[in-house]
Amino acid sequence: MGIVPHPSHVTGADLLAMGIATSSSTGLDPVETYFECITACSIDDGECVTQCVEVLREADR
């Protein structure tokens, strides 16, 4: 099964550069400040798997 890998660390700026809007571009998203998610999709059948991990991020000062 072929998998299209996604970077292990994609920031909101990276998503904006790819033309993907994020909720953080319209304001603070509490979920995105606590979790980082990675999605990989099969090129064979299009099935995607998303895994999220807890991350500690510094609060905006």
N, C-alpha and C positions, 0 to 999 in steps of 0.2 A: 504494500500500500504506500503510495507516495504522499508525503506530508510536506506542506508548505510551511516552513518554520517562520516564526515571528521573533523579533529581537527579544531578549530576556528583559530588556528595560526600555520601554517606550514611554516617552513623556508626552504631556499634552501638546507641547510645542512640536514634537515629531508628528503627532496625529494631525495637527493643523497644517503642517507642511505637506502632508499627504492629502489634504483636502477633506479630512474627517473632522466634523464638528464634535466638540466635547462639551459636556455640561459645565465643566470648569471654565470654559470660555465665556459663559454667561454669569458666572458666580462660583462661589466655593461649593464644591461637592464633597460632603463629609465622607462618603464611601470611598472616593478616590484618594482622600488624604490618609486612609487607613489600609486599603487593599491595593495590590497591584495584580492585574490579571494578564494572562498570556493565552492567546487563542491560536490553535493550529488546525488547519483544515486539510482534508484529504483531497488531492487533485483527481482521484479516481471517482469518488461518489459525492464529493462536496460536504461530507459530514465533518462538523467542527467539534473540537473539544476545547473547553476553557478551564483553566486552572487559576485560582487566585491564592495569593499568599499575603499574610499580614506584613506590613512594613511600618516601621516607625519613621515618621517624617517630622521635621521641625516645623513648629507653627510659624506662620508669617508674622513678622514683627513689625 
